[in-house]
C-alpha cells in the first residue's frame, strides 16, 4: 500500500496493539503511521528508528506523580530516581545530556547534567509522549544521541465546548496528597486550556533500619528517610488559533519543586542530624529548590504541499541548593545575604527553530530545518561547582524518506552543528588562604586557587544516518538503521571543579575535551498476529570519544573532598536490546513478557561504564473486559556486577505489583478510578541508577496509590 496524504482534518480514535506488555487501549506501537492534528506531520514506515506513542490511558493507569517513573515501565527506558518524587530519563544506558526531552517542539533546558537534578515536567499535563529509542540527533540536535522523549498536546476537540477535569492523587508510602485541575474551551477557531497542579508529600519509607555512608552506620528512625518531604506546584496555559491553513499556538508553563535532602548523606556523616523530629512533612535544611519557566510561540503554515513551522522559545531555569552555612576553610565567613545558599544556577535559554516539510510526491517526504540557541548561566552561593558561561549553538539538517512500494522503504539524512562556549574564570580566595596557611608553595597555590580558567572554544561536527524498512505483509516488519552521531561537550564536562554533594565526590572538567562521537546501529523485527505479538530490537553503539567521569587516583587538595573524578574521553561500546511478546490466552485475558539488556564496555579501562542499567524481565497478566482492567505484575531485576571503577555492585531483586482501573458513571460523565500497589511484599532492593544508591539507601517500600479523574464537558453553540 502506498502512503499519501489528503487535504483536510482527520480525527481518529486509534486502538492498536500495545508494546507487548499492555492491552490495546494503553499504548500504541506504530510501525506504519502516527496521525497527529496535522496530516503532514505524520510518520511512516520509512522511518527506521523505532517510534512508540504513549497514550493517555497508559499515562493514567501507570501514573506515579513523576513522568519518568511512569515511562520506566517500558522496556529500554529506565528512571534515574532522586528519592520518591523526582527522576530523570535513561534510554538504553544513556542519560544526562544524551537524552533530549521536548515539549511542544521546544527542547527542555535545565541542569540535567546532575544526577540529583530531576525533570521539571507536570506529569498531569502530559497528554501524549512519543519515545525514540536510539540516535535522534538529526532532527533534535546533539543532545539526542541516546534518544528523545517528545511531549505533545492532543488536538483540540472538533465541537465547540467547555470542558475540563479534576484529578485527585494519594499515596501511602510518603503520604502524598495531590490534585490537578484543568479547564479548556474550544470556540470556533480558538482553543484555550489551563491547568494547575499541586502535590505535597512527606518523608518516604524504606524497608531498612540503617544505612552505611562513608563507612559510618546511620540509623533510619521509623524507617522514614528524614527530610525527604517535598512540594510540587505547576501552572500552565495555552492558547491556539487555527484558521484555514494557518495555526498559531502560545504555551506558558511554570514548574516549581522543593524537596529535602537526607541530612545523613550531605557532607560529613553525623548520626545526630537524622534523629526523628516528630514531623515527617517538614522540609528543613539541606534542600533543593527549582523553578522552571517556559514561554513558547509556535506557528504552522500550510502552503500547498509544504508545511512550514516556526518555534520561538524562552526558558528560565533557577536551581538552588541550600544548606546550613558550613565552611571547609577556617577564614570563610557566612554571607550577609542568603547565608544558607550553598549553590545557585540560573540558566536562561533563548531558542528558535524553523522546520520545513515537503510532499511533492506520495512516495517522497522531505524535511529540513534550522535550529538556533543561546544560553547564559549565572551562579551564586557560598560554594562553587560550575562557573558562569555563555553558549551559542546553530544546526541545520535535511532528511528524506522514499517509499516506492508498500514493501520496501528508505530513509536518510544529514545534520551539521556549530557550537561556541565562553566560560568565565573563577578565583577561590578562600582556598588560596587555606593553602597558604598549610605551607604550600606559591606555584601550587596559583594553580589550585584558579578553580575555573577562562575558556573560549568552538566546536563543529556532523551526524548522518541511512535506514531501510522491509514490510512483506501486515504481520511482519523488519528494519535497520545505521548512523553517525555526536554530542557537544557540556559546561560541566569542560569546567566543573568542586565537591558535588549530589554525587558525593569532587568532579573536575577538562577544557581540552573534544566532541563526543560514534557510530550506532539499530535493528528491529516485529510480528503482529491475531492473538500473538512479538518484537525484537537489538542495537550496537561504538563511540570513539565517549565522555565520562573517571576516577583519577589523585587526592583532591580541597578539604574533605577525597578522590578527584575527572571528565575524560574514551573509546566505548554499548550493545543490547529489548525483546517482548504478548499472547491472548482467553478472551480479555492477556499474558505479556518483556525484557531488556544493556552491555557497556570501556575499551581503554577494560571495565563497564558507570550507571549501566541491569538486565530485567517484566511479566504481566491482565484481564481487561470492556472499560475495566485488572493486572498482576512480576518484575525480575538481575544483579549488576559489571561496574565501573569505584562503583558499587547492586544485588538483584524480585518485585510484585498489582492494579486495577475502572469507570464509574457520574451524571453525564464517568469517573475514572485507578488503584495500584507497588512492591507488594515491601522488598528491600536498590536501583543501580539511583541518586542514593552510592550510600546504600534502598528504594521506597510498599506503596498503595489511588488516582481519581473527574472529567466534565458542556457543548457550546
N, C-alpha and C positions, 0 to 999 in steps of 0.2 A: 504494500500500500504506500502510495506517495503522500507525503505530508505537505500540505499547502497552507493557505490562510483564506479567511473571508473578512470582508469589511462589516463591522457591526459589533455589538456587545453580546457576548455569550456567557450565560450563567449556568454553571454545572454544579451538581452535588456529587462529588466523587466518592465512591466507595470501592476501593481496590484492596488487594491483599496487603496485609501488614508485613513488615520486615521480619518474617519468620516467628517473631516472639509474641505478637499481639494481634487480636482479631481485627476484622476489616475496618471497623469504624474508628480505629485509633490512629493509625499511621499509614501513609501511602508511600510505597516504594515504586517509583515510576521510571521504568527504563525507556518509555516512549515519549511522553509529553507531559509537561506540567502546565496547566492552564491557569493564568492569572487574570487580573482585571483588564489587562490589555493583551489582545491576541498576539501581538508581535513580540511580546517578551517571553513567550513560552519556550521551553527547551525540548529537544527531541533526541532520538537515539544517536544522532551524530555526535553528541557529547559523550566522550569515553570515560570521563571521570564520574564516579557514582554520585548521584544526587538523591537525597531522601527528603521527602516532605513530611514534616511532623505537624499533624493537625490539632485542632482544639480538643478533641476527645482524649487524645493521648496526653496532652499537656494538663488537662483537668484530672484525669484518672491517676496520674503519677506525680501530681503537683506536690512539691516538698517545701515550698517557700523560697527555694533557690533554683534558678533556671538550670544550672549545670548539674545539680543533684538529680533533677528530673531527667535531663538528657543522658545522664550517666547510665540509664537503663539500656541504652542502645549499644550493641557490640561495636568495639572500636573507639568508643567515646568514654573517656574517664573524667572524673571530677577530682580536682586537687582541692581538698577541703581545708577551710580555716575554721575550726570549731564546728558548731552545729548550724550556723546560719549562712555562711558565705563560702563561695567556691569559685574556681576558675576552670576553663576548659583545657583538656588534654586530648589530642586526637592522635592515635597510634603512637603514643610515646612522646609526642611533641606538644609543648605548651609555651607559656610566656609569650614572647613576641613572635612566635612561629604560627600562631593560630589567630586569624582575624575574626572579629565579631562586628557585623554591620547591622545597623538598624535603619530601615527605610532607605538603604543605599549609602549611608554615611558610616565610615568605619569608627567604631568605638575607640577613643583615645584616652588613656589614663595612665596609671602607674602599674601596668600589667607585668612589668619586669620582676616584681617582688613576689615571693612565694606566699606572703601574707596579705596580698592585695587582691580583693575579690572583684567580681564582675558587677558593676553598678547598673543593674537592669531590673526593672519591676517585673517579676515573673507573672503577675496577674495581667500585665499589659501586653504579653506576648500572645499573638493570635495564630501565628504560623512561623515555623522555622524550617529553612532549607539547609541541610547539612551536607557539606562536601568533605569527604574523607580522602585526603591526598592533596597534591600540589594544586593550588588555585592562584598562583602568583600572576598569571597572565592578566586576569581582569581585576584582581583585588590588591595587587602590589606585593612587595617583597615580604611583608609580614604574614602572608597567607601561604607560605611554602608548606606548612603542615596540614592546612585545611581551613575551612571558613564556616562560620555559623551566620546565616542570613536571617535576620528577624524582620518579618514583614507584616503589614496590616492586611486584613481581609478586604475585599472590595466592598463598597457601600451597598446597602440593600437597594433593590430596584424600586420599591414603593416608597412614597413619601410617608415617613413615620417618625414618631418619638419613641425611643427605646432605651433600654439600659439594663443593668444588673447589679446585684449586691452579692458579694462573696464573703463568707464567714469561715475562718480557719482556726483550728485549735490543735495543739499538740501536747502530749503528756510528758515527754522526756524533758523538755525545757520550759514547760508551762507557757507555751506560746499562745497568744491571743492576737488575732489579726483580722483585718477586714479590708475590702476594696469595693469602691462604688464607681460605676461607670454610667454616664449619661450621654446619649447621642441623639442627633436629629438629622434626618435626610429630607430636604425640601427642594424639589426640582434639581437645579444644578449644584446646590450647596450641600455639603456634608460636614457636620461638626461633631467631634467626640471629645469628651473629657473624662479623666479618671483620677481618683485619689486613693492611695493605699497606705495603710499604717499597720505595723506589726511590732509587738513588744514581746520579748522573751527573756527568761531567766537563765541562771546558770544551768548548764546541761549535765545530765547524769552519765556516768561511765561505770562499767562493771569492774571496778578495781578500787582498792583502798589506799594505794600508794603508787608513786612513780619514782623513777631514778633520773635525776638531772645533774650532769657534771659530777657523777659518782656519789651524789648525796641523795638519800631517800627522802622524798617529800610526801607527807600524808595527804590524802584526799578525804576531807571530812564529809560524812554523809554521802559519799560517792558523788558529790557535786563538784564540778570544776569551778572553783571560786572566781568571780569577776569575769565570767564569760557571757554575761547577760548583754542584751543589746536592743537597739531600736532601729527600725527601718521606716522611712517616711518618703513616699514618692508621689509626684503630681505630674500630670501630662495633659496636653491639649493638642488637637489637630483640627485644621480647617482645610477643606478641599473644595475646589471649584472645577466643574467639568462642563465644557460647552463645545459641542461639535468635535473638532479634532484637537482641542487644547485641554490640558488638565494642569492645574496648579495646586500645590499642597504645602501647607506650613505646619511644621511639627515643633512643639516645645515640650521639654521634659526637665524635671529636676529630681535627682535621686540623692537621698541623704541616709547615711548609715553611721551609727555609733555603736561600737562593740568593744567590750573589755578584753584585755589580755590576761591570761592566767599569771598571777604575780609570782608564782613559784618558779616560773621559767623565763623571767625577764630580768636580765642582769645576773648578779651573783646569787647563788641559791640561798634561800632564807626560809626555813620552815615556819617561822613566826608570821610571815606575810600571808599564809594560806589558812590561818585559823578562821573558823566559822564566825561570821559577824552577825548571824541571825537573819540576814536579808539576802535572799537569793536573786532579787531582781534589781539591786542597785548596781550602778556602773561606776567603779572607783578607778583611780589611777593604778596601773597604766591602762590606757585605752587608745583606740584609733578613731578618728572621725573623718568621714569622707563626704564631700558634696560634689555632685557631677551635674552640671547644667549643659543642656544641648538645645540649640536652635537650628532648624534646617528648613530651607526653602527649595522645593523640588518642582520642576516644570517638565511637562511632556508635550510634544507637538508631533502629530502625525501628518506627514506631507506625502501623499500618495503612497508609495511603497517604502517610505522612510519613516523611522521613528527617532526623534531627537530628544534626549533627556539632558537636563542640566541640574546639578545638585550643588547648592551652596550650604556650607555648614560652619557653625561655631560651637566650640566646646570649652568649658572651663571646669577643670578637674582640680579640686583642692583637697589634699590629704594632710592630716595632722596626726602625729603620734605624740601623745602626752604621757609624761612620767614624772613623778616627784623629783625635783631637781637633785641630781647627783653628779658628781664630777670624779673623773679618774686623775685629775690634776689638782694638786693642792692649792694652786693660785687662782683657779677659776671661780668667779663669783656668780651668783644667781642673777639672771637678767632682771631689771627693774620691771619690765612689762612682760607678761606671759612667762613667769619663771619656770613653769612646768612644761613648756612647749619644747619637746626634745627634737623633733624633726618636722619640717613643713615643706611640702612640694606644691607649687601652684603652676599647673600646666595649661596654657592657652593654646588652642588649636584652631586654625582657620583652614578650610578646605573647599576646593572647587573641583567638580568632576563633570565632564561632558562625554556623553555616550551616544553613538550613532549606530542604528541597526537598519540594514538594507535588505529587502527581499525582492530582488529583481526577477527571480525565477523560483518556482516552487521547490526546486531541488537544491537551491543555494541559500545560505544565510551568511551575511557579512556583518561583523560588528567591529567597531573601532572606538577608541576613547582616549582622552587626555585627563590626567589627574594632577592636581597641584595641591601642595600642603605647606603650611608654615606653622611652626611650633616655637613657643618660648616658655622656658621653665624657670621659675624663681624659687628660692629656697629661704628657709628661716629656721629658728630653733637654736638651742644651745649645743646641739650635737651636729655632726657633719657626716654625710654619707655620699651625696651626689651634688655636684656643683651646678651653678646656673649655666644654661646653654640655650642656643637658638639652632633650629634645624629646619631646613627647607628641602623639599623633595618634589620632583616632577617626573611623571611617567607617561608613556604613550604605548598603546597596544593595538593589535589587529588580530582578529580571529575569524575563521571561516569554517563552515560545515557544508558538506556536499553529500546528498542522499540520492544517488542515481536510481536506486531501486528500493523496494521495501525490504531488501535482504541485507544490503551492504551500505554502510555509510562511513564517511571520513570526516575528520576534524583536525584543525591545527591552528597555530597562532604563534605570534612573537611579541615580546614586550621589551622596552628599553626604559631604564630608570636612572635618574641622576639625583644624587643627594649631597647636601653640604651641611656640615655641623660646625658651629663655633662654640667651643667650651671655654668658660671663663676660669681663670686661676683662682685658687683659694689658699691663703696662707694661714696656718694654725699657730697663732701666737701663744696659746696655752701649751701646746705640745713643745714649742720652742723653749719656753721657760722650764718645762718639766725635764727636757733633755739636758739643759744647761745645769740644772740642779744635780743631775746624776753624772755629770762629768764627761758627757760625750764630746767628741771633737767638733770643731766648727764646721768641718766638711760634712760630717754626718748630720748635724743639726740643720744645715742649709738644705740638704736633700730631703729630710723627712718632714720638715715643717711645711713644705710645699705639698699640701695634700692633693691639690689638683693643679696641673700645669696648663697653661694656655694652649689650646689645641684648635687648629683651623684646618679641617680636612674635607676633601670632596671624594665622592665615590660614584662610579658608573658601572652598570652591569646589565645583562640581558637574560631573559627567560624565553624558552621556546618549547613547544610540545607538538606531537602528532599522535592521533588516535584512530582506531578502527573499531567499528561495532558490526557484528555479524548476527543477523536475526533470521534464521531459516524458517521459523514459524512463530506463532504467538506464544508457544510454550518455552522456547529456547532463545537465550540471548548470551552472546559471548563478546567480550570487549577487552581491548588492550590499549594502554596509553603510555607513552614514554616522553619524558621531557627534562629539560634543564631548568633548574630554579635557583634562586639566590635570595639573600636577605642582607640588607644594610645593617651594620652593627649599631646597637643602641647606645645611648649616652652612658648607661650603667656599665656596659661592656668596655667602653673606651676610657671612662673617667671616674668610676666609683672608687672610693678609698676610705673605708671606715668600718666600724662594727655595725653590722645589720642585725638588730635584735630579732628581726623576722626570720632569719635563717641561723641565728646563733653562731656567727663567725665573722671574721674580718674579710670583707670582699674587696678586691682590688682590680680595677680595669687596666687595660693595656691600650694606650693611644696609638700603637702601631698596627692594630688588628686590621685585616682585610675583610672584604665581604664574605659572608657565609655562602657557599655554593655547592651544588651537587647535581646528581642525576637521579631521577625517580621513575620507577616502572610500576604501573598499576594494571592488574588484570581482574577479570570478573566473569563468572558464569552464573546464569540464573535459569532455573527450571520452574515453570508455573503451571502445574496441572490442576485438575478439578478439585482434588482432595489432598494433594501433596505439593509442597513448595520447597525449593532448595536453593541456596545461594552460597557461593564461594568467592572470596575477594582477597587474593594474595597480593603482596606488594614487596618491593625491594627499593631501598634508597641508599645511595652511596654518596657521601659528602667528602670533597677534597679539603674543605676547611670548615669544620663544624666547631662552633664556639661554645665552650662550656667552662664551668668553674673547676679549676684543677687545684687540688691540694699541693702546695709547693714544698712542704717540708721546712719552710723558712718561718722562724718565730717572729711574730709581729712585735714591733717596737712599741706599739700602743699598749698601755696598761690594761690588763685583764682581757686581752684580745685573742690570745692563743695563736694558732697557726694561720698563715695567710693563704687565702684561696684566691687565685688569680684567673681572670678570664683568658682562655687560651684557645687557639685554633688547632684542630687535629683532624686527621682522616678518620672517618667513622662510617659505620654500616648500620642500617635499620632494615629489618625484614620481619615478616609475619603475615597476619591476615585475620579475616573473620570467616566463620562458617555458620550457617544456620539452616534449620529445617523445620517444617511445620506440617502436621498431618491432622486431618479431620477424622477423629476416631468414630464419633457418632454425630448425629445431628446436634449442632450447637455445642459440641464438646471438642476442644482442640488441644493438642499437645504440641508444644514448641520447644526447641532446644537451640541455643546459640552459644558460640564460643569465640574467644579472641586470644591472640598470642602476639607478643612483640618481642623481638630479639634485637638488642642493641650491642654494639661492639666498638670499643675504642681501639683502632688498628695500631696506634702507637704505644699506648699504655697496656694493651692486651687485657683490658677489663671491660665490664659493661659500663654504660653511661648512667649517670645519676638520674633519678626519677623515672626509671624504666618500669612500666606497669607490669604486674604479674599476670600470668595466664588465668583465665576464668571461664567457667561454663555456667550458663543460666538455663534452668528448666522451668517451664511454665505450663500449668494445666488450668485451662479456663473453660467455664461454662457460661455461655452468653446468649440466652434466649431473648429475643426482641431487644428491648432497651435496658436489659439488666445484665450485669456481668459479675461473676464470682471467679476468683483465681487463687491458686496456691503456687508459690514460687520457691524453688530451691536454688541457691547460688553457691557454687564451689569456687573458692579463690585459692589458687596454688601458692605455695611458699615462694618468695622471691629471694633466692640465694645468689643470683647473678647481680652483683652490686659494684658500684664504683668505689674507689679508694676512700676510706673514711666514711663510708655509708653503711648503715646497719642493715643486716638481713631482716626480712619480715616473714614471720610464720604464716602459714595458710589458715583458711577458715572455711566454715560451712554455715551458711545463713539461711533462715527460713522466713518468708514473708507471705502475707495474705491480704486480700482486699475484696471489696465489693462496691459496685456503683449501680444506682437505680434512679428512677424518676418518680416523683410524687405529684399527681395532678393538684393544681392550686389555682382556683378561679379559672382564668382562661390560659394560664401558663402551666409550666411544670417545674417543680423544684428538683434540681439535680444534686444528688447526695453521693458523696464518695467517702468510704471508710477504708482505712488501710492500717496494717500492723507490720512494722519492720523490726527485724532482729527479734523474732518472737521469743527465743529462748535466752535473751539477754547475754549473748555470746561475747566474750572478750576477744576482740580482734583489732588489727591495725591496718590502716590504709597506707600503703607504701608511699603514696604521693602526698600524704597529709602534711600540713604545716607543722603539726605537733608530733609527727612520727619520731623525729630525732630524739625527743625527750620521753619516749615510751608512754605517751598518752594514748590510750585506746580510743576507738571510735565510740560515738554515743550508744548507749544501751537500748533496751526495748522502748519502742515508741508507738503509740496509737495516735492516729490523726483523723480528724473529721473536717470535711470541706463541704459546705453547702452553697450552692449557687441559686440565686433567686432572680430569674430574668423577668422582664416585662416589656410590653410593646403596645403602642397605640397608633393606629393608622391615621394619617393626616390627609386632608383633601388637597 
